[in-house]
Amino acid sequence: MGVNKPIWVTGFMSGTSLDGVDAACLLTDGVDICEFGPNAYRPYSAAERQMLQSALGKWPGAPGLEPVSELILAAHLEAWSHLPPAELIGFHGQTLCHDPQNFRTHQLGSGAEFARRAGTAVAWDFRSEDVACGGQGAPLAPIFHWALARYKQIEEPMAIVNLGGVGNLTWIDARLPAEQGLLAFDTGPANAPLNDFMVKTTGQPYDAGGALAASGRVDEELVALFLQRPYFSRAAPKSLDRDSFSDMVELVAQLAPADAAATLTALCVASIEAALPLMPVQPKQVWISGGGRKNSEIMRQLTLKLPMKLHDIDDIGLDGDMLEAQAFAYLAARVARGLATSFPATTATKAPLCGGKISLP
């Protein structure tokens, strides 16, 4: 690989929502985004989602992880087969548990084996070094968000909110170098508790379009109780595990299904509203990405609660479904160049840090 020239990288993401593998091609030198390429999606079947769900919370060495690891690798290779060749792969693996307070995180999937089977160099294990150095190990997409703001030539403070299983926010001032122009943190639960509730209650993987939530009534007392959690008053940066607020599903179990869905949706929105005072300067605009942007009820509530202009990220010419896969393509290019992938203001690591390692085929 050339040291500074732009290269085509394919990035992958199998996220906490457990819906499938996103794969996206990006031409980048690890600083600037030069061109967006094609993408692919390989959904998980219901049985595969169940297998992945059964592995959540397990640390390396736990019994039964081998077939899950093989499932993850096979799904990624299938997605890879639908895309043109690239010079480098960015492989995140599947997060099973994340415990930065005890200096550990676990993303299942071997980048070395991926490189061997794909015949292409793979950058992977992006989080371990950050966590080992006292950082939160998440979120890692902020430096890519900074590059997106530069690509779109945004010359004012802005924010990107990603609504995956967990919600996270990146505050960006693209006029500044990344180390000064970024702040990032997990906001709270996004789709994970609602999806888990839907599977348990209706058998559906998610609340399509927010239809069930829109027909219910929010339990404001539960929302107020939720916002009393110490996490929301903690300074940023900070991060969460997918199941950090899993008890909320139990708390809403007493409600009618529509009211429970409405309340879980309101928790997502309330946690983003609670994040506003943590930003250095209020952003002029917020871009919403991730699967949650397709939930009309989440977007309706966000529009009511947030005082700035909101954009579905697709409406500004970006692909909200592929943003995280693109991010790991971008991060892979940075690892190849030895550039920082996390910063004190994004993961609370003590200094800018280049996480990740590269395995050759």
Secondary structure, 3 states (H helix, E strand, C coil): CCCCCCEEEEEEEECCCCCEEEEEEEEECCCCEEEEEEEEEEECCHHHHHHHHHHCCCCCCCCCHHHHHHHHHHHHHHHHCCCCCCCEEEECCEEEEEEHHHCEEEEECCHHHHHHHHCCCEEECCCHHHHHCCCCCCCCCHHHHHHHHHHCCCCCCEEEEEECCEEEEEEECCCCCCCCCEEEEEEEECHHHHHHHHHHHHCCCCCHHHHHHHCCCCCHHHHHHHHCCHHHHCCCCCCCCCCCCCHHHHHHHHCCHHHHHHHHHHHHHHHHHHHHHHCCCCCCEEEEECHHHHCHHHHHHHHHHCCCEEEEHHHHCCCCCCHHHHHHHHHHHHHHHCCCCECHHHHCCCCCECCCEEECC
